[in-house]
Amino acid sequence: MTDKIISEIRASGESLKRAIIREVTVERSSKIVTVKLIADSAFTPADKTRAIAAIKKFVPEYFELNVEISKLTPDCEMVKRKINEAISIFSKPVFATLTQDDVVVNKTENGFNYGIYTVQSLSSADLCDRVTDYLQKSFCGEFSGKIECSKQNLDDIEVEQEYDEPEFEMPVRFFEIIDFEFIEGDKIQKNAVYLSDLNFAGDEAVVCGVVEDVRERSYKNKKDEEKVYFTYTLNDGTATSYITYFPRLKTIEKIRQIKVGESIVCTGTNEEFRGNRRFTAKVLDYGKAPAGFVPEKRKSKPVPRYYKTVKPEPYVDLEQADFFTEKAAPKCLSGHKFVVFDLETTGLNSSPVSGNMDRIIEIGAFKIENGEISESFTTFINPQRKLSEEITALTGINEDMVKDAPVYEGVMGDFFKFCDGCILVGHNVAGFDFKFVDYYCASLGYVLERKIIDTIPLAQELLFLPNYKLNTVADKFGITFNHHRAIDDALTTAKIFIELIRLKKSLPKF
């Protein structure tokens, strides 16, 4: 069906002869079908009208059709990154031996030719077919590739030595509990662990915090009897956590007296449950942190000495070399290093409070040094959970692309090393992306510096636009890109950041 639709679209006009379908969404309640197309040529309203007529043949009459067309002309560097990404998915042995010079891309009249230089014994017969298919799902145009035999022998490939990192035990921080008062316990609790450090399993963990939300719920036990339990949202000034409590009959009325705004002490079990930590209280009492409590700064695990799973690569923008040569980089960027990053995730929940924190599935990052983009860091991450249809439709990332990727435990140490000594930059980074990397780095003992620049408020300060979405700001500066993929969004944000600083002529506070 998809092949027939795209054939009709390409036959509808010269400007759409290499168009691809980026996304199709169906809103059954409002009976609206939205089809997003990408073209590599300028198009007119008449071209759009013909595209609509072509697509309407396949859409039931009772649905309203909305067609959106955007122009995206990839450059050689974008195609090269996509080829490397494809090889990392389809052939780990080949990817492990590639250098910067082993993938060559040339632009043709209708698309691109590419060559992959590798050890012949490592390559599968269908690698080029799979890479080409991957490219055609991302970009317009025709792609043709071939595998060339590398001059190096398999025995000559230098295998990087494995190094053991020094052992580090992340210290758990505690604060003193004051004004302790029994509700149902029989032991005075004197110290509580920081909620932000509650990433270990334990049977007698003690936490203390202010109740921000309390709810009484019910469930049926194995005897089909209805029972009551409580959920508390607790905040101790370092983090917010979700507490579950199953009350005793003799103290249930006392428990019902606990109100939002009061501070309680919870003694119970912290355990792993479906990939998340879950705290179940056994005993509830009153108690609070000392007046004026200031959390002790968390000690970080040292920066890894070596990259283990994901290694950064030098970045050279061949198609836009005049980006820096014709327009000098802002002087205020000199002497500073920035990491501009973007994530794709399994969902929007960036808080572990609900007990169902979403997972990172892709990291894309670029380093800026002295005003120039110098390195890239990119990887898929296996979320160890099923991807929803909505996320796959939005990002183009499917199960096959992440199933063989490293898990976050193998990635975040490398990302922490890549960010060492850098100011973090992103589009809505403070409200979304940083929360994810901070949480997953911290779970492994790595503490990120909270030096952050968000390009949304920066753009709002300097530009007058109908909205400040990434594609809107990118259009303002004439930047085209493949939206909703971390690596492409990160590169676009890096270019936007440099342009915004060029307008501002100074760094914002961070």
GIDA-V931897 format. One record per backbone hydrogen bond with DSSP energy under -0.5 kcal/mol. CO is the residue of the C=O (numbers start at 1). NH is the residue of the N-H. Records with the same first field share a line. If there is no record, write none. Layout:
CO=NH + NH
//
This chain:
1=5
2=6
3=7
4=8
5=9
6=10
7=11
8=12
9=12
10=13
13=16
14=17
15=41
16=19
18=141
20=22 + 38
23=36
25=34
26=28
27=31 + 32
31=64
32=27 + 34
33=35 + 66
34=25
35=37 + 68
36=22 + 23
37=70
38=20
39=72
44=48
45=49
46=50
47=51
48=52
49=53
50=54
51=55
52=56
53=57
54=57
55=58
56=59
60=63
64=33
66=35
68=37
70=39
72=74
75=79
76=80
77=81
78=82
79=83
80=84
81=85
82=86
83=87
84=88
85=89
86=89 + 90
87=91
91=95
92=96
93=97
94=97 + 98
95=98
99=102
100=103
102=117
104=115
106=113
110=142
111=108
112=144
113=106
114=146
115=104 + 117
116=118 + 148
118=150
119=122 + 123
120=123
124=127
126=130
127=131
128=132
129=133
130=134
131=135
132=136
133=137
135=138 + 139
142=112
144=114
146=116 + 148
148=118
153=156 + 157
154=157
157=159
158=160
168=170
173=194
175=192
176=290
178=288
181=286
188=190
190=177
192=175
194=197
195=198
197=199
202=270
205=268
206=193
207=266
209=264
210=212 + 235
211=261
213=233
215=217 + 231
217=229
219=227
221=224
225=221
227=219
229=217
230=245
231=215
232=234 + 243
233=212 + 213
234=241
235=210
239=236
241=234 + 243
242=279
243=232
244=281
245=230 + 247
248=251 + 252
249=252
251=255
252=256
254=257
255=258
259=262
262=211
263=287
264=209
265=285
266=207 + 268
267=282 + 283
268=205
269=271 + 280
270=202
271=278
273=276
276=273
278=271 + 280
279=244 + 281
280=269
281=246
283=267
284=184
285=265
286=181
288=178
290=293
293=295
313=376
316=318
317=320
318=321
320=323
321=324 + 325
322=326 + 327
326=328
330=333
331=334
333=336 + 370
336=370
337=423
338=340 + 368
339=341 + 425
340=366
342=364
344=361 + 362
348=350
349=358
351=354
352=355
359=346
361=381
362=344
363=379
364=342
365=377
366=340
367=369 + 374 + 375
368=338
369=372
372=369 + 374
374=315
375=367
376=313
377=365
379=363
381=383
388=392
389=393
390=394
391=395
392=396
396=398
398=401 + 402
399=402 + 403
402=405
406=382
407=410
408=411 + 412
411=414 + 415
412=416
413=417
414=418
415=419
416=420
417=420
419=422
423=339
424=453
425=341
426=428 + 429 + 455
428=432 + 433
429=434
432=435 + 436
433=437
434=438
435=439
436=440
437=441
438=442
439=443
441=444 + 446
442=445
445=301 + 447
446=448
449=451
450=452
451=424
453=426 + 455
454=458
455=459
456=460
457=461
458=462
459=463
463=465
469=473
470=474
471=475
472=476
473=477
474=477 + 479
475=478
478=480
481=483
482=485
485=489
486=490
487=491
488=492
489=493
490=494
491=495
492=496
493=497
494=498
495=499
496=500
497=501
498=502
499=503
500=504
501=505
510=452
//
